Structures are given as structure tokens and as C-alpha cells.
Amino acid sequence: MSRLIDRLPTPKQAREKKVIVLSRSRVGTFSLYQALGILGYKPYHMAEVARGGIPQMALFEEALRCKYLGAGKPYGKAEFDKWLAEYDVST
């Protein structure tokens, strides 16, 4: 079975990641996401999954299933670069 991520078009160029925030939930990541947006960054946050609707949720679920349930080849750098190509910050 082919993965959803493999069906996405390959972006011509991915944005260079400038900031990666590693934190647990409920410690201000949404506020940081909003502040980074105000400062001109293009941040990715779980809010983007909710805003992106079913396609974003399906990719997120697929990444988890592949990693933890062996439902396919786990996502690597190439897959995350494809998925997050338009963002330069991950929160």
C-alpha cells in the first residue's frame, strides 16, 4: 500500500528550517507559534494540522502509524522535508 506522503508532489525547494522548538504540550507553544508568525516566520504547529483539515490529519496519523505500528516505512528526513517544505519553523 502506498503512503499518503508519497503521493504529495515534491516541492521545488523546501524552506530552510531556522528554529525547531522541542517541548511538551501546554507550555506556551501556541503563543510561541503566534509570536513567530508575527515576527515573519512561517511556523508549523499542531494548529496547522487542525487548520489543514483531513489531509494534514491523515499525514500526521500516517507518520505515527508507520513509526509506532509498523504500518509502512517510517517517515525520514525526505518525507518531513516534503511535508513541511513551506515552513521555516517547527513548534
NUGUNU-944150 format. One line per field, with one value per residue: residue number from 1; residue in three letters; chain; y, x, z of N, C-alpha, C, CB in turn. Coordinates in pm, 1 decimal, m for minus. Each point is the difference from the previous one (the first is absolute). Glycine has a CB too. Layout:
<pts>
num (NUM_...);
residu (ala_...);
chaine (A_...);
npy (Y_...);
npx (X_...);
npz (Z_...);
capy (Y_...);
capx (X_...);
capz (Z_...);
cpy (Y_...);
cpx (X_...);
cpz (Z_...);
cbpy (Y_...);
cbpx (X_...);
cbpz (Z_...);
</pts>
This chain:
<pts>
num (1_2_3_4_5_6_7_8_9_10_11_12_13_14_15_16_17_18_19_20_21_22_23_24_25_26_27_28_29_30_31_32_33_34_35_36_37_38_39_40_41_42_43_44_45_46_47_48_49_50_51_52_53_54_55_56_57_58_59_60_61_62_63_64_65_66_67_68_69_70_71_72_73_74_75_76_77_78_79_80_81_82_83_84_85_86_87_88_89_90_91);
residu (met_ser_arg_leu_ile_asp_arg_leu_pro_thr_pro_lys_gln_ala_arg_glu_lys_lys_val_ile_val_leu_ser_arg_ser_arg_val_gly_thr_phe_ser_leu_tyr_gln_ala_leu_gly_ile_leu_gly_tyr_lys_pro_tyr_his_met_ala_glu_val_ala_arg_gly_gly_ile_pro_gln_met_ala_leu_phe_glu_glu_ala_leu_arg_cys_lys_tyr_leu_gly_ala_gly_lys_pro_tyr_gly_lys_ala_glu_phe_asp_lys_trp_leu_ala_glu_tyr_asp_val_ser_thr);
chaine (A_A_A_A_A_A_A_A_A_A_A_A_A_A_A_A_A_A_A_A_A_A_A_A_A_A_A_A_A_A_A_A_A_A_A_A_A_A_A_A_A_A_A_A_A_A_A_A_A_A_A_A_A_A_A_A_A_A_A_A_A_A_A_A_A_A_A_A_A_A_A_A_A_A_A_A_A_A_A_A_A_A_A_A_A_A_A_A_A_A_A);
npy (m118.0_218.1_100.3_178.0_36.5_m121.9_233.7_259.3_95.3_m100.1_305.8_71.4_m20.8_m187.0_316.3_m64.8_m169.1_335.4_m216.8_m333.6_140.4_m301.4_87.2_m257.4_114.3_263.1_204.5_249.7_m218.7_230.0_228.3_m110.2_10.0_308.2_76.1_m129.8_167.7_269.4_m76.6_m22.8_m319.0_m117.0_m85.7_m284.3_58.5_m289.5_276.3_m176.7_m238.8_200.1_128.9_m279.9_m76.9_m260.0_91.4_30.0_m269.1_m170.7_98.8_m70.4_m296.6_m58.1_78.7_m207.7_m241.7_16.8_m1.2_m239.0_m228.6_m73.2_235.1_m41.4_m12.3_110.8_251.1_m38.6_277.8_m69.0_43.9_277.6_123.1_m60.4_138.2_276.4_98.4_230.4_m17.4_207.7_m175.6_m330.2_169.3);
npx (85.3_157.4_73.4_m258.7_305.4_m41.6_m228.5_209.5_32.2_295.9_m79.1_127.1_104.6_m73.3_m40.2_319.2_m178.4_45.9_m83.5_38.8_m221.4_144.7_m304.3_m130.1_m227.1_13.2_283.8_m199.5_m60.1_m227.9_205.7_208.3_m212.3_m38.4_305.2_57.4_m237.7_126.5_278.8_m150.0_m57.7_m166.4_m60.3_m44.8_m214.9_m121.5_m94.9_85.8_m195.3_m241.7_58.8_0.5_m313.7_47.2_290.0_93.6_m136.1_153.7_288.1_m53.4_m80.3_256.5_197.6_m136.7_5.2_309.8_71.7_m164.7_m67.7_306.2_m206.0_305.2_289.1_m19.5_m92.1_315.3_34.9_m210.1_m246.3_91.6_61.5_m301.4_m123.3_147.9_4.6_m132.9_212.0_251.8_m141.5_m12.3_m200.6);
npz (0.0_m210.4_293.6_m53.6_m63.0_m297.9_m69.6_65.6_m314.2_96.6_146.2_m286.5_297.8_270.3_78.8_43.9_234.9_79.9_225.1_37.8_237.3_109.8_161.0_116.5_m170.0_159.9_m96.4_m176.6_m268.4_m26.7_76.8_m212.2_m235.2_40.0_m2.8_m281.0_m135.5_95.7_m143.4_m313.1_107.6_m231.2_363.9_m134.8_258.9_m1.1_m158.9_m262.6_96.5_8.3_m281.3_m159.0_90.6_29.1_m86.6_297.3_97.0_m220.0_89.4_300.3_m60.8_m173.8_232.7_194.3_m199.6_m48.9_305.1_103.6_m229.1_m151.6_m185.5_m173.7_14.4_329.7_m175.1_m98.9_28.4_m221.9_192.2_114.1_m291.0_m78.2_250.7_m16.3_m348.1_174.1_275.1_0.1_268.8_44.5_231.4);
capy (118.0_119.9_95.5_130.6_92.6_m27.6_54.8_146.0_45.1_41.7_145.0_41.0_36.5_6.6_109.0_m40.3_6.7_95.8_m25.5_m119.7_5.3_m132.3_23.6_m70.3_88.0_80.9_83.7_125.2_m14.5_71.9_141.9_12.3_m14.6_127.6_103.0_m22.1_45.8_146.8_39.8_m25.2_m139.5_m84.5_m112.4_m115.7_m35.6_m86.8_83.1_m16.1_m127.7_27.1_94.8_m67.9_m95.6_m143.5_m38.6_14.5_m99.2_m131.2_m10.3_m11.6_m135.4_m95.7_5.5_m72.5_m142.8_m57.7_m1.0_m77.5_m121.5_m73.5_1.0_40.8_54.3_122.0_125.7_45.2_140.6_33.6_11.2_120.5_115.3_13.1_39.3_129.9_82.2_142.7_56.8_15.2_m22.6_m107.5_14.8);
capx (m85.3_83.4_m22.8_m53.4_111.7_60.2_m89.0_13.9_100.0_127.5_16.4_120.1_100.0_m51.3_56.5_98.3_m54.1_76.9_m24.1_m76.5_m35.8_m32.8_m62.4_m126.6_m115.5_m52.1_103.1_12.3_41.9_m91.6_37.3_125.6_m40.5_m58.7_104.5_90.2_m73.0_3.8_137.3_26.4_30.5_m112.6_12.1_m88.8_m44.5_m118.2_m110.4_0.3_m67.0_m143.4_m38.5_13.4_m109.1_21.4_129.4_108.3_m21.7_32.2_146.2_48.4_m34.6_82.1_135.7_m2.8_m23.3_122.0_105.3_m27.9_m77.9_58.1_m97.7_69.8_133.6_m8.0_39.3_136.6_24.8_m59.8_m145.1_m30.5_30.5_m110.6_m119.6_17.7_79.9_m35.7_19.3_139.6_5.4_m85.7_m25.0);
capz (0.0_m6.0_107.4_m40.1_m18.8_m130.4_m103.0_m3.4_m97.1_57.4_m16.6_m73.2_100.4_136.8_80.5_99.9_135.6_78.3_142.3_33.4_141.6_52.8_129.1_21.2_m19.0_110.6_62.4_m73.4_m139.4_m88.8_8.4_m73.3_m140.7_m41.4_3.5_m113.1_m118.1_1.5_m32.9_m141.4_m28.8_m41.3_93.1_m3.8_134.6_m9.9_m49.7_m145.7_m26.5_13.3_m105.5_m129.0_m14.3_m16.9_m58.9_98.0_105.3_m56.0_m5.1_137.6_46.1_m73.5_55.1_127.8_m26.1_m57.2_102.1_121.0_m23.8_m112.1_m109.2_m121.7_24.2_81.3_m63.5_22.4_m33.3_m130.2_16.5_77.6_m85.7_m95.2_74.4_65.4_m92.1_m1.7_133.7_40.0_144.6_49.5_143.8);
cpy (124.2_96.7_131.3_97.6_m18.2_56.1_152.3_39.2_44.0_149.7_32.1_34.9_7.9_118.4_m57.6_15.9_88.9_m24.1_m130.0_3.9_m139.9_18.3_m85.8_99.7_74.6_81.3_126.5_m12.5_74.0_149.4_25.4_m9.1_131.9_110.7_m14.6_42.3_151.5_50.2_m31.7_m141.2_m70.6_m125.1_m111.4_m39.6_m93.0_78.2_m9.5_m131.2_21.1_91.0_m67.4_m105.3_m143.2_m34.1_9.7_m103.4_m139.2_m19.9_m20.0_m141.1_m104.3_m3.3_m77.7_m150.0_m68.2_m14.8_m101.0_m130.0_m82.0_m6.6_41.1_51.6_128.2_122.1_32.6_146.7_40.5_19.7_125.7_126.6_24.6_56.2_144.1_100.1_148.8_70.4_15.1_m13.6_m115.3_17.1_m116.0);
cpx (89.7_m38.1_m53.8_112.2_63.9_m84.0_5.6_100.8_128.1_17.3_129.2_112.1_m67.5_64.7_100.2_m62.6_91.4_m12.0_m78.2_m21.9_m41.8_m52.6_m124.5_m113.7_m33.9_106.9_27.2_40.9_m93.1_30.7_129.4_m25.5_m56.6_106.3_96.4_m65.2_1.5_138.5_38.9_40.7_m126.0_7.4_m101.8_m27.0_m119.3_m122.8_m9.0_m67.0_m150.5_m48.7_1.3_m105.6_46.9_135.2_116.7_m13.4_38.6_151.2_58.3_m26.7_86.8_142.7_7.8_m17.4_124.7_108.7_m27.7_m76.4_53.0_m90.9_62.0_137.2_m12.9_48.3_143.8_12.7_m68.0_m150.6_m37.6_32.8_m112.5_m123.6_10.2_76.7_m30.5_21.4_148.4_19.4_m93.7_m15.4_m81.7);
cpz (0.0_111.8_m56.5_m32.0_m136.8_m114.7_m7.6_m107.2_71.8_m23.0_m74.8_96.7_135.8_70.6_99.0_138.2_83.8_149.7_11.8_150.6_42.6_141.4_13.5_m17.3_129.0_71.9_m82.0_m144.7_m96.0_1.3_m76.2_m150.4_m52.9_m6.2_m117.7_m131.2_m11.7_m41.5_m144.6_m35.9_m48.0_87.4_m24.9_144.4_m17.5_m44.7_m152.1_m39.6_6.3_m112.5_m137.1_m24.0_m20.5_m63.8_98.8_111.6_m48.6_m8.9_139.6_53.7_m69.5_54.9_131.6_m20.8_m56.1_105.7_111.5_m21.7_m116.8_m121.6_m133.3_37.3_81.2_m77.6_38.6_m38.2_m130.2_11.8_78.2_m79.0_m99.8_69.7_50.7_m86.5_9.0_133.8_30.6_151.3_33.7_150.6_50.4);
cbpy (m124.3_m27.9_m106.9_m40.1_m1.4_m206.0_m196.3_15.7_72.2_m229.9_38.3_85.1_127.1_m251.3_136.2_68.1_m231.7_164.1_248.8_m137.0_244.2_m114.3_234.4_m166.9_m155.6_m170.0_m206.6_97.4_m221.4_m174.2_18.6_m100.0_m245.5_m70.4_7.4_m189.7_m201.3_3.9_m36.7_231.3_0.0_89.2_161.3_m80.0_221.2_m146.1_157.1_136.1_m130.8_m26.9_189.1_42.5_183.2_m23.7_77.7_245.6_140.6_4.0_145.8_247.2_74.5_38.1_224.4_203.2_50.7_101.3_239.9_213.6_117.7_m132.2_52.5_56.3_m101.7_m138.2_83.2_m232.5_m14.6_m129.6_m249.9_m127.4_m46.4_m192.6_m239.5_m118.6_m194.7_m55.0_m103.1_148.2_244.8_m158.1_248.2);
cbpx (m186.7_24.5_183.4_m201.7_40.9_102.5_m148.1_m56.8_m184.3_101.5_m129.7_m142.4_136.6_m37.1_m212.1_194.1_m104.6_m32.4_0.9_96.0_m72.9_177.1_90.1_108.5_m87.8_m175.7_102.6_54.9_99.1_m177.1_m113.9_125.2_m48.5_m219.2_m18.9_106.8_m145.0_m175.4_57.8_63.3_184.2_m2.4_86.9_89.4_82.0_94.9_27.5_211.2_195.3_18.5_93.3_240.1_m133.8_m246.1_m87.4_13.6_m185.4_m215.0_2.2_m41.0_m236.1_m141.1_35.9_m95.4_m241.6_m57.8_43.2_0.4_m197.1_125.1_m176.4_m217.1_88.3_33.9_m239.7_87.2_217.7_180.7_m17.5_44.7_245.4_91.1_m32.6_m4.6_8.2_m165.3_m216.0_32.7_54.8_74.3_10.1);
cbpz (123.4_m249.2_135.6_142.2_246.5_96.4_33.9_245.8_m157.6_m38.9_212.1_m188.2_m171.3_6.8_m24.1_m150.7_m20.4_m182.1_56.0_m196.0_m15.7_m143.9_4.3_158.9_m176.8_27.1_98.9_211.9_58.5_40.2_223.6_195.0_37.5_102.9_250.1_124.1_15.9_182.1_238.5_m9.2_172.5_m243.9_165.7_m227.0_104.0_179.4_195.6_m15.2_95.5_249.2_136.9_13.7_m93.7_m20.1_m219.2_m52.1_94.8_m130.0_m204.3_36.9_43.7_m204.3_m109.8_109.7_m41.5_m221.5_m51.7_115.4_91.6_164.9_167.0_m114.9_m215.4_205.7_2.5_m41.9_120.1_m114.8_m7.3_211.3_25.0_m134.6_66.8_218.2_m149.9_m174.5_76.1_m197.5_46.2_m185.6_m19.8);
</pts>
